[in-house]
Amino acid sequence: MQWVFLSLISAFLLGFYDIFKKRTVVGNAIIPVLFYSTLISGLLFLPLIIISHLQPEWFVGDFWKQLYVEPLTVRQHLLVFGKTALILVSWMFSYSAMKNLPITVVGPVNQLRPAISLLLLFAIFQENLTWTQWVGVVLALVSFYLMNRSGKLEGIHFKSNKWVYMLLASAILVALSGVYDKFLLSGESISPSTIQAWYTIYDFLMMAVMFFVIWRPKRSQQPFEWRGGIVFMAIFVSIADVIYLLGLKQEAAVIVLIPLILYGVRLLVSFAYGAIFFKEKNIRSKIIPLLMVIAALVFMCI
């Protein structure tokens, strides 16, 4: 059951990643936060790319083979670049929403991603969904409706709130990225570690363009404050991704249960922190949608 242990660690790390993201972006310019975060992530993976190129014979044994970064064709680099652009746009939406919405609202709404992924697989790949997966999709949509009612108590009206629309846009783009990943892994046969390593590099390069072209000329209008949480964001998400990939590669791993562990534990960690330390409001009214999201995840993973 090593894959369960690895998935739990990854989920906890992602939960704290969400917490540091919230603490970092509130009252802060988003582009430089992302720039420095992606810089740190890129520096973590760059040695892996260099060593894989110069000393590929070092990657022997089951563990190290999983970390080997394979050489890619120009076409494959462009495909990974496309995935990176998709995620980057999603991040811009997500960070903007996180900056302006309570984390106890952001977390449950973000967990619509598995439902959207299933609907995309049904629409694009014409995959047949089981009745339990349909139940999960319906529960996810109902939980969104209930969270809308809870949000109104804090003056957040989902129909007219642009930050909620940004959060939904981010969820859709992340779901699309999941479908894209399926294509890269199965259609192009690119290893997970190779995708992740080059993704971090391209992510930093794109953010560098936005940092110097968009933010710096207007930095007086969008003040940035360095916060230590930026380092923790990069470290937590990078380690979480590596641990997730290691768990995914375990022969005994039940792949359909990994999203349940990742999304469920991540949601509980960020929600509990928001309730206890951020002192966010109307927690009781958000518990039922929270439990419904967990139930939706269970049904979607059966």
The 8 nearest C-alpha neighbors of each residue, nearest first, counted from 0:
[[1, 2, 3, 4, 251, 252, 5, 249],
 [0, 2, 4, 3, 5, 246, 249, 252],
 [1, 3, 246, 5, 0, 4, 252, 6],
 [4, 2, 6, 1, 0, 5, 7, 246],
 [3, 5, 1, 7, 2, 6, 8, 0],
 [4, 6, 2, 8, 246, 7, 3, 242],
 [7, 5, 9, 3, 8, 4, 243, 2],
 [6, 8, 10, 4, 9, 5, 3, 11],
 [7, 9, 5, 11, 10, 6, 12, 4],
 [10, 8, 239, 6, 12, 7, 11, 243],
 [9, 11, 261, 7, 265, 13, 12, 8],
 [12, 10, 14, 8, 13, 9, 265, 7],
 [11, 13, 9, 15, 14, 10, 235, 239],
 [14, 12, 16, 10, 15, 11, 265, 236],
 [13, 15, 265, 11, 268, 17, 269, 16],
 [16, 14, 18, 12, 17, 13, 19, 11],
 [15, 17, 13, 232, 19, 14, 18, 235],
 [18, 16, 20, 14, 15, 19, 21, 13],
 [17, 19, 15, 21, 20, 16, 269, 22],
 [20, 18, 22, 16, 228, 21, 17, 23],
 [19, 21, 17, 23, 18, 22, 16, 24],
 [20, 22, 18, 19, 23, 24, 97, 17],
 [23, 21, 19, 20, 24, 25, 18, 228],
 [22, 24, 20, 21, 228, 25, 19, 226],
 [23, 25, 27, 98, 21, 22, 26, 29],
 [26, 24, 98, 27, 23, 22, 21, 99],
 [27, 25, 24, 28, 98, 23, 223, 222],
 [26, 28, 24, 223, 25, 29, 224, 222],
 [29, 27, 223, 221, 222, 30, 31, 32],
 [28, 30, 32, 31, 24, 27, 33, 94],
 [29, 31, 33, 32, 28, 34, 210, 214],
 [32, 30, 34, 33, 29, 35, 210, 28],
 [33, 31, 29, 30, 34, 35, 36, 229],
 [32, 34, 36, 30, 31, 35, 37, 29],
 [35, 33, 31, 206, 37, 32, 36, 30],
 [34, 36, 38, 37, 32, 33, 31, 39],
 [35, 37, 33, 233, 39, 38, 34, 229],
 [36, 38, 203, 40, 34, 39, 35, 41],
 [39, 37, 35, 41, 36, 40, 203, 34],
 [38, 40, 42, 36, 37, 41, 233, 35],
 [41, 39, 37, 43, 233, 42, 38, 237],
 [42, 40, 199, 38, 200, 44, 43, 39],
 [43, 41, 39, 45, 40, 44, 38, 46],
 [42, 44, 40, 41, 45, 39, 46, 237],
 [45, 43, 47, 41, 42, 196, 46, 40],
 [44, 46, 48, 42, 47, 43, 41, 49],
 [47, 45, 49, 48, 44, 50, 43, 42],
 [48, 46, 44, 50, 45, 49, 51, 68],
 [49, 47, 51, 45, 46, 50, 68, 52],
 [48, 50, 46, 52, 51, 47, 53, 45],
 [49, 51, 53, 54, 47, 52, 48, 46],
 [52, 50, 55, 48, 49, 54, 68, 53],
 [51, 53, 49, 50, 54, 55, 48, 70],
 [54, 52, 50, 51, 49, 55, 48, 56],
 [53, 55, 50, 56, 51, 57, 52, 58],
 [56, 54, 51, 57, 58, 52, 53, 50],
 [57, 55, 54, 58, 59, 51, 53, 50],
 [56, 58, 55, 54, 59, 63, 51, 50],
 [59, 57, 63, 64, 56, 55, 67, 60],
 [60, 58, 63, 64, 57, 56, 61, 62],
 [59, 61, 62, 63, 64, 58, 65, 57],
 [60, 62, 64, 63, 65, 59, 58, 66],
 [61, 63, 64, 60, 65, 66, 59, 245],
 [64, 62, 58, 66, 65, 60, 59, 61],
 [65, 63, 58, 67, 66, 61, 62, 59],
 [64, 66, 63, 62, 67, 192, 61, 245],
 [67, 65, 63, 64, 192, 68, 62, 58],
 [66, 68, 64, 65, 51, 69, 58, 63],
 [69, 67, 193, 51, 48, 192, 66, 70],
 [68, 70, 193, 67, 71, 51, 190, 189],
 [71, 69, 68, 72, 52, 193, 51, 48],
 [72, 70, 75, 76, 69, 73, 74, 189],
 [71, 73, 75, 74, 76, 70, 77, 78],
 [74, 72, 76, 75, 77, 71, 78, 70],
 [73, 75, 77, 72, 76, 78, 71, 79],
 [74, 76, 78, 72, 77, 73, 71, 79],
 [75, 77, 73, 79, 78, 74, 80, 71],
 [78, 76, 80, 74, 75, 79, 81, 73],
 [77, 79, 75, 81, 80, 76, 74, 82],
 [80, 78, 82, 76, 81, 77, 83, 75],
 [79, 81, 77, 83, 78, 82, 76, 201],
 [82, 80, 78, 84, 79, 83, 77, 85],
 [83, 81, 79, 85, 80, 84, 86, 176],
 [84, 82, 80, 86, 81, 85, 198, 202],
 [83, 85, 87, 81, 82, 86, 88, 80],
 [86, 84, 82, 83, 88, 87, 81, 89],
 [85, 87, 89, 83, 88, 84, 90, 82],
 [88, 86, 90, 84, 89, 85, 83, 91],
 [89, 87, 91, 90, 86, 85, 84, 92],
 [88, 90, 169, 86, 92, 87, 91, 172],
 [91, 89, 93, 87, 92, 88, 94, 86],
 [90, 92, 88, 94, 89, 93, 95, 87],
 [91, 93, 165, 89, 95, 90, 169, 94],
 [92, 94, 90, 96, 166, 95, 169, 91],
 [95, 93, 97, 96, 91, 92, 90, 98],
 [96, 94, 98, 92, 93, 97, 91, 99],
 [95, 97, 162, 93, 99, 98, 94, 166],
 [98, 96, 94, 100, 99, 95, 93, 21],
 [97, 99, 25, 95, 96, 24, 94, 100],
 [100, 98, 96, 97, 95, 162, 101, 25],
 [99, 101, 97, 96, 98, 102, 105, 104],
 [102, 100, 103, 104, 105, 279, 99, 97],
 [101, 103, 105, 104, 106, 273, 100, 270],
 [104, 102, 270, 101, 106, 105, 273, 107],
 [105, 103, 102, 101, 106, 107, 108, 100],
 [104, 106, 102, 108, 103, 107, 109, 101],
 [105, 107, 109, 108, 104, 266, 103, 102],
 [106, 108, 110, 109, 105, 104, 289, 292],
 [109, 107, 110, 105, 106, 111, 143, 104],
 [110, 108, 106, 111, 107, 105, 170, 112],
 [109, 111, 112, 107, 108, 106, 113, 262],
 [110, 112, 109, 114, 113, 108, 139, 115],
 [111, 113, 115, 110, 170, 114, 174, 116],
 [114, 112, 116, 115, 111, 117, 110, 174],
 [115, 113, 136, 117, 111, 116, 112, 118],
 [114, 116, 112, 118, 117, 113, 174, 119],
 [117, 115, 174, 113, 119, 114, 118, 112],
 [116, 118, 120, 114, 119, 115, 121, 113],
 [117, 119, 121, 115, 116, 120, 122, 114],
 [120, 118, 122, 116, 121, 117, 123, 115],
 [121, 119, 117, 124, 123, 118, 122, 126],
 [120, 122, 125, 126, 118, 119, 124, 123],
 [121, 123, 119, 125, 120, 124, 118, 126],
 [124, 122, 120, 125, 119, 121, 126, 118],
 [123, 125, 120, 126, 121, 122, 119, 127],
 [126, 124, 121, 122, 123, 120, 127, 119],
 [127, 125, 121, 124, 120, 128, 122, 123],
 [126, 128, 121, 125, 129, 120, 124, 117],
 [129, 127, 132, 126, 130, 133, 121, 117],
 [128, 130, 132, 131, 133, 127, 299, 134],
 [129, 131, 133, 132, 134, 128, 135, 298],
 [132, 130, 134, 298, 129, 133, 135, 299],
 [131, 133, 299, 135, 129, 134, 130, 298],
 [132, 134, 136, 130, 135, 131, 137, 129],
 [135, 133, 131, 137, 132, 136, 138, 130],
 [136, 134, 295, 298, 299, 132, 138, 133],
 [135, 137, 114, 133, 139, 134, 138, 132],
 [136, 138, 140, 134, 139, 135, 141, 133],
 [139, 137, 141, 135, 295, 140, 136, 142],
 [140, 138, 142, 136, 137, 141, 295, 292],
 [139, 141, 143, 137, 142, 138, 136, 144],
 [140, 142, 144, 138, 143, 139, 137, 145],
 [141, 143, 288, 145, 139, 144, 140, 291],
 [144, 142, 146, 140, 141, 145, 147, 108],
 [145, 143, 141, 147, 142, 146, 140, 148],
 [146, 144, 142, 148, 147, 143, 288, 141],
 [145, 147, 149, 143, 148, 144, 288, 150],
 [146, 148, 150, 144, 145, 149, 157, 143],
 [149, 147, 145, 146, 151, 150, 144, 152],
 [150, 148, 146, 147, 151, 152, 284, 285],
 [151, 149, 155, 147, 152, 153, 148, 146],
 [150, 152, 154, 155, 153, 156, 148, 149],
 [151, 153, 150, 154, 149, 155, 148, 281],
 [154, 152, 151, 150, 155, 280, 149, 281],
 [153, 155, 151, 152, 156, 150, 149, 157],
 [156, 154, 150, 151, 153, 157, 160, 152],
 [157, 155, 151, 158, 159, 160, 154, 150],
 [156, 158, 160, 159, 147, 163, 155, 150],
 [159, 157, 156, 160, 163, 164, 161, 147],
 [158, 160, 157, 156, 161, 163, 155, 164],
 [161, 159, 157, 162, 163, 156, 158, 155],
 [160, 162, 164, 163, 165, 159, 157, 158],
 [163, 161, 96, 165, 164, 160, 166, 99],
 [164, 162, 166, 165, 161, 160, 157, 167],
 [163, 165, 161, 167, 166, 162, 168, 160],
 [166, 164, 162, 168, 92, 163, 167, 169],
 [167, 165, 163, 169, 164, 168, 93, 96],
 [166, 168, 170, 164, 169, 165, 163, 171],
 [169, 167, 165, 171, 166, 170, 164, 172],
 [168, 170, 89, 166, 172, 167, 171, 92],
 [171, 169, 167, 173, 112, 168, 172, 109],
 [172, 170, 174, 168, 169, 173, 175, 167],
 [171, 173, 175, 169, 174, 170, 89, 176],
 [174, 172, 176, 170, 175, 171, 169, 177],
 [173, 175, 116, 171, 177, 176, 172, 112],
 [176, 174, 172, 178, 177, 173, 179, 171],
 [177, 175, 179, 173, 174, 178, 180, 172],
 [176, 178, 180, 174, 179, 175, 173, 181],
 [177, 179, 181, 175, 176, 180, 174, 182],
 [180, 178, 176, 182, 177, 181, 175, 183],
 [181, 179, 183, 177, 182, 178, 184, 176],
 [180, 182, 178, 184, 179, 183, 185, 177],
 [181, 183, 186, 179, 180, 185, 184, 187],
 [184, 182, 187, 180, 181, 186, 185, 189],
 [183, 185, 188, 189, 181, 182, 187, 180],
 [186, 184, 188, 182, 187, 183, 181, 189],
 [185, 187, 182, 183, 188, 184, 181, 189],
 [186, 188, 183, 189, 185, 184, 182, 75],
 [189, 187, 184, 185, 186, 183, 190, 182],
 [190, 188, 184, 187, 183, 191, 193, 194],
 [189, 191, 193, 192, 184, 188, 194, 69],
 [192, 190, 194, 193, 195, 189, 244, 184],
 [193, 191, 195, 194, 66, 190, 196, 68],
 [194, 192, 68, 196, 190, 191, 195, 69],
 [193, 195, 191, 192, 197, 196, 198, 190],
 [194, 196, 198, 192, 193, 197, 191, 199],
 [197, 195, 193, 198, 199, 44, 194, 192],
 [198, 196, 200, 199, 194, 195, 201, 193],
 [197, 199, 195, 201, 196, 200, 83, 194],
 [200, 198, 202, 41, 197, 196, 201, 40],
 [201, 199, 197, 41, 203, 202, 198, 204],
 [202, 200, 204, 198, 203, 199, 205, 197],
 [201, 203, 199, 205, 200, 204, 83, 198],
 [202, 204, 37, 206, 200, 201, 205, 38],
 [205, 203, 201, 207, 206, 202, 200, 208],
 [206, 204, 208, 202, 207, 203, 201, 209],
 [205, 207, 209, 203, 34, 208, 204, 210],
 [206, 208, 210, 204, 205, 209, 203, 211],
 [209, 207, 205, 206, 210, 211, 212, 204],
 [210, 208, 206, 213, 212, 207, 211, 214],
 [209, 211, 207, 214, 208, 212, 213, 206],
 [210, 212, 215, 208, 209, 213, 214, 207],
 [213, 211, 209, 208, 210, 214, 215, 216],
 [212, 214, 209, 210, 211, 215, 216, 217],
 [213, 215, 210, 217, 218, 216, 211, 212],
 [214, 216, 218, 211, 217, 213, 210, 212],
 [217, 215, 214, 218, 213, 212, 211, 219],
 [218, 216, 215, 214, 219, 220, 221, 213],
 [217, 219, 215, 221, 220, 214, 222, 216],
 [218, 220, 217, 221, 222, 216, 215, 223],
 [221, 219, 218, 217, 222, 214, 216, 28],
 [222, 220, 218, 28, 219, 223, 217, 214],
 [223, 221, 218, 219, 28, 220, 27, 224],
 [222, 224, 28, 27, 221, 225, 31, 218],
 [223, 225, 226, 27, 222, 28, 26, 32],
 [226, 224, 223, 227, 229, 32, 23, 228],
 [227, 225, 228, 229, 224, 23, 230, 32],
 [226, 228, 229, 230, 225, 231, 23, 232],
 [227, 229, 231, 19, 226, 230, 23, 232],
 [230, 228, 232, 227, 231, 36, 226, 233],
 [231, 229, 233, 228, 232, 227, 234, 36],
 [230, 232, 228, 234, 233, 229, 235, 227],
 [233, 231, 229, 16, 235, 230, 234, 19],
 [234, 232, 36, 40, 230, 231, 236, 235],
 [233, 235, 231, 237, 232, 236, 238, 230],
 [236, 234, 232, 238, 12, 237, 233, 16],
 [235, 237, 239, 233, 238, 234, 13, 240],
 [238, 236, 234, 240, 239, 235, 233, 40],
 [237, 239, 241, 235, 240, 236, 234, 242],
 [240, 238, 9, 236, 242, 237, 241, 12],
 [241, 239, 243, 237, 238, 242, 236, 244],
 [240, 242, 238, 244, 243, 239, 245, 237],
 [243, 241, 245, 239, 244, 240, 9, 5],
 [244, 242, 240, 246, 241, 245, 9, 6],
 [245, 243, 247, 241, 246, 242, 240, 248],
 [246, 244, 242, 248, 247, 243, 241, 249],
 [247, 245, 2, 243, 244, 248, 5, 249],
 [246, 248, 244, 245, 249, 243, 252, 254],
 [247, 249, 245, 246, 250, 244, 252, 65],
 [250, 248, 252, 246, 251, 247, 2, 245],
 [249, 251, 252, 248, 247, 253, 2, 246],
 [250, 252, 249, 253, 0, 2, 1, 248],
 [253, 251, 249, 2, 250, 254, 247, 246],
 [252, 254, 256, 255, 251, 257, 2, 247],
 [253, 255, 257, 256, 252, 247, 258, 251],
 [254, 256, 300, 257, 253, 258, 301, 259],
 [257, 255, 259, 254, 258, 253, 300, 260],
 [256, 258, 260, 259, 254, 255, 261, 6],
 [259, 257, 261, 260, 256, 262, 255, 300],
 [260, 258, 256, 257, 262, 263, 261, 296],
 [259, 261, 257, 263, 258, 262, 264, 7],
 [262, 260, 10, 258, 259, 263, 264, 265],
 [261, 263, 265, 259, 260, 258, 264, 266],
 [262, 264, 266, 260, 265, 259, 261, 293],
 [265, 263, 267, 266, 10, 261, 260, 262],
 [266, 264, 14, 10, 262, 268, 263, 267],
 [265, 267, 263, 264, 269, 268, 106, 270],
 [266, 268, 264, 270, 265, 269, 271, 263],
 [267, 269, 14, 265, 271, 266, 270, 264],
 [270, 268, 272, 14, 266, 271, 267, 18],
 [271, 269, 103, 273, 267, 272, 268, 266],
 [272, 270, 274, 268, 273, 269, 267, 275],
 [273, 271, 269, 275, 274, 270, 276, 268],
 [274, 272, 277, 270, 271, 275, 276, 102],
 [273, 275, 278, 271, 279, 272, 277, 276],
 [276, 274, 272, 278, 273, 277, 271, 279],
 [275, 277, 278, 272, 273, 274, 279, 271],
 [276, 278, 273, 279, 274, 275, 272, 102],
 [279, 277, 274, 276, 275, 273, 280, 272],
 [278, 280, 274, 277, 273, 101, 282, 281],
 [279, 281, 282, 278, 153, 274, 283, 101],
 [282, 280, 283, 284, 285, 279, 149, 152],
 [281, 283, 285, 284, 280, 286, 274, 279],
 [284, 282, 286, 285, 281, 287, 280, 149],
 [283, 285, 282, 281, 149, 286, 287, 288],
 [286, 284, 282, 283, 288, 287, 289, 149],
 [285, 287, 289, 283, 288, 284, 290, 282],
 [286, 288, 290, 289, 285, 291, 284, 283],
 [289, 287, 142, 291, 290, 285, 286, 145],
 [290, 288, 286, 292, 287, 291, 107, 285],
 [291, 289, 293, 287, 292, 288, 286, 294],
 [290, 292, 288, 294, 289, 293, 142, 295],
 [291, 293, 295, 289, 294, 290, 139, 288],
 [294, 292, 290, 296, 291, 295, 263, 297],
 [295, 293, 291, 297, 292, 296, 290, 298],
 [296, 294, 135, 292, 298, 138, 293, 297],
 [295, 297, 299, 293, 294, 298, 259, 300],
 [298, 296, 294, 300, 295, 299, 301, 293],
 [299, 297, 135, 295, 131, 301, 300, 296],
 [298, 300, 132, 135, 296, 297, 301, 295],
 [299, 301, 297, 255, 298, 256, 296, 259],
 [300, 298, 299, 297, 131, 132, 255, 256]]
